[in-house]
Amino acid sequence: MTITDAQAHIWAPETPDRPWLPGGRSFAHGDQYTVDELLAEMAGAGVDQVVLVPPSFEGDRNDVCLAAARQYPDKFRVMGRITITDPESRGLLATWREQPGMLGIRLSFSRGAADNWLSDGTADWVWAQAAAGGVPIMVFAPDKLDLIDEIAAAHPDVRLVMDHLGMRTDVRDERMDAVIDDLVKLARHDNVAVKASCLASNVSEQYPFPSLHGRIRRVVDAFEPRRVFWGSDITRLDCTYDEYRRLFVDELGFLSPGDLEWIMGRGVREWLGWQ
């Protein structure tokens, strides 16, 4: 089984020539996290491949992740960032996937002005252009799953992945259940998949995180294994990389070997078109 992590960040230090977003340091996961550090963690945890997602605190930059994908094409692909408020971005998605290593885009609607972009029309142009260009989208839109439901229905040809099961970073323990209530409603859309990423950081337990088992099963039952993607978000994990892999591979007895093949990598590779 080839294990593919559906999300990890790498990034470079902030410098005068490469500034981060104003205030970005307040929510950064550290000064830097290099491709070499990630490769070492992958080797230790038995992870074969990773979908790289540039972190939002760097701004809309893809250079570090694309360089890693060019250097290690058997290990990495990229879901890049795009400035949806820039009119010049509207012509980019038609050829977006022609960038070596690039599979799609990742959009965040969780803080600052972006918190309103799903409802105020700012993001409206993206969905049809992404569908036309064959560009899948990973979406972090906590508290906005009702709006994603409308978008998925209106644009059935765009492939959407809901990041972190739609959870904010401060949603913990029993508060997860209300989010899952809303999330599973999206399973009716064939063009919506979910990323079961960083869930160990949403509970107050240690490995093997017993309260997560039933919650993960509920999501898998709704979306089926082909639309549930294991991901770490390693730089935000409250456990080891290996523990988060073993949570799925060793502890979820309701998953068959075939289910695990899909959840642990095959599903995200097929969904994103990682050839």
N, C-alpha and C positions, 0 to 999 in steps of 0.2 A: 504494500500500500504506500503510495506516494503522499506524504503529508505536506499540505500547502496551507500556510497561515494566511488567512484572509485580510489581516491588517497588522502592520508594524510601521512605526515611524523611524526614520533616521534624519539627522539634521546637522548643520554646521554651526559653529559659534557665531554670535552676533558680533559684527565688526562695523566700523564706519562705512566701509564700502558695501556692506551687505547687512543693512539694518533690519531688525525684526519689526513687527507691527508695534505701534505705540501701546505700551502696557502689556506686550506679549510676554515679557519675562515673568509676570505675575501668574501666568498659567502654563508656563513651560515646564517640561519634565526634567530639566537640567540644562547645563550649558551646551552640551553636544551629546550626540549618540551616533557613533560611526558605523559604517558598513562592516568594518572588521569586528567591532563589538557584537553586532548582530549575528555575523557568521559564526563566531565562537559560541554564542548562546544556542544557535540552531544546531550546531554539531553536538553540543551537550544534551540537548533535549530530543534529538532524533527528528528534527524538522527539516524537510528537504527543500522547500521553496517558500517564498514570502511575497505577498502583494504589498508593495510599499505605498504608503499614503503620506505625502508631505504634510507636516504639522501646520496647523493654522497660525501659530504664533510667528512663523517665519514670513507670513504674507503669502501671496499667490506665486510661489516659486516651486519649480519642479526640477531644478538643475541637479541637486544632490542625489535625488532618487533616480533620475534618468541616467546619471553617470554610473550609479551602482548597477543598473540594469544592463548598461552597455558592457561594463567590466565583467559581470557575472550573468550572462544571458540564460544560463541554465537554472539560476537561483531566484532571480527577481523579475517582476513586472511592476508597473506603476499605474495607480489611479490618481491622475494629476489634479492640480487646482487650476481654476479659471476665474477670472475677474468678471463676474456676471453683471456688474454695474457699469462696465466699460463697453460702450457701443461697438468698439472694434473687436470685441470678443465674439460677436454674433456671426462672424464668418469663419471661425476657427474649427468648429466641430465637424465640418464636412471632411476635413483632412486630419483630424486630431490623431487618429490611430496610425497615421503614417510616420509619426515620431517613433524611432526605434525604442522598443520597450514599453510604450504607452498603450494601455488597454481601455481607459475611460477617464471619468472625472469623479471627484469626490466633492460634495457640497455640504456645508455646515450652516444650519439655521438655529443657532443656540445662544449667541451672545451679541451684544452691541446692536448695531443697525441691522445686521443679518437676521436677527430674531424675528423681524417683521417681513422679510422678503418673500415668504410664501404667500402672505395674505395681502400685501400692498401692490402686487403686480410685478415687482422687480424681477422675479425668477420666471415669469410666464413664458418668456421666449425660449427657455432652455429645452423644455421637454420635447417639443416637435423637432427642433433642430438635432437633438441627440438621437431621436428615433430615426430621422432621415440619414444621419451619418453612421448609424450602427454603433453608437457610443453608449455603453452602459454607465449607470450613475450609482455611486454609493452616496447615501443620504443620511446625515445626522440631523434629525428634526424632532428632538424630544418635545413632548406636549403638543405635537402637531400632526399626530397620526390621522386625524380626521381629514386634514388637508391633503395628506398623501393619498388617502383613500380616493378623494376626488380626482387627483392628478392621475393616479393609476387607471381609473375608469375612463378618463378623457383621453389618455394617451396609451392605449394598450400595446403599442409597438416599442415603447421604451422600457428597457430592463432596469429595474430599481432594486437596490439592496439596502435594507434598513439596518443601519449600524447600531451595534450594542443593544439589539432588541428594542431600540427606541428609548433606552434608559439614560437619564442624566447621571452624571458621575456621583451625585449626592443621594440617589435613590437607593435605599438599602433595605434588606430583609423583607418584611411583609409589605412594604411599599412597592415592591416589584410587581405584586400581583395585579394591581390596578392597571399598570402599564401593559402587562401581558394580556389582560382583558381586551384592551384596545388593539394591541398588536395582532392578535389572532384573527381579528375581523378582516385584516388585509389579505389573509390566505386565500380568499375567494378570487383574487386577481392573479392570473397565471404569470403576470409580468413582475411580481413582487417576490423577492427572496429576503432572507434575514441573516444577519451576521451575529452569531453567538459568541461575541467577543468580550473579553475582560470581565466576565460575570463574577469571577471570584472576588472582584473588588466591590461588588454590590451586596455582599453578605458579611456578617460578623464572625464567620466560622473559619476554621482551618481546614486544610485538605483532610478528607475528600469532599467537603462542602455538602453535607447531606441535604440541606434544604434546597439546593439547586437542582437536585435530581428530578423531582416531580415537576418543577417549573420548566426545565429543559424538555422533559417528555411532553408537556403540554404544547410547547412550540413545535416540536418535531411531529406530533400527531396532527397539528393543524396544517403545517406547510409541507410535511413529508420530507424525508431525508435529502432529496435532491435540491431542496430550496432552503436548507439550513447549513450555514457555512461556519466552521470552526475558525476562530481568530483570536489572537492573543492581546493585541495592543500592549505589547510586552513592557514598554517603559512606564505603563500605569498599573501593571499587575501587582496585587498584594500577595502573590505567591510566586514560586519559581516557575519558569517556563515549562520545565518537565512536569511539574504537578498539574499545570493547566492542561497539558496534553493528556496526561494519565487520567484526569477527571473524565474525559470522554472515552478514551480507549480502554481503560481498565475498570471504571466504576459504574458506568451506565449500562447495566445488564440488559435493559430492554432494547439496546441497539444490536442488530445482527452484524456480522462481518460485512455484508453488503451495504447496510446502512452506514457503517463507519467509513467505508470507502468513499461514499458520496459526501458525508459531512466533513471528513478530514482532508478533503482536497479536490476530489473529482468534480464535485458540484460547482465550486467557485471557478475552477479552471474552465469548465464548459460554459458557465454563465457569462464569463468575461471574455471568452474566446482566446484563452491562453493556449496557443498551439505549441 
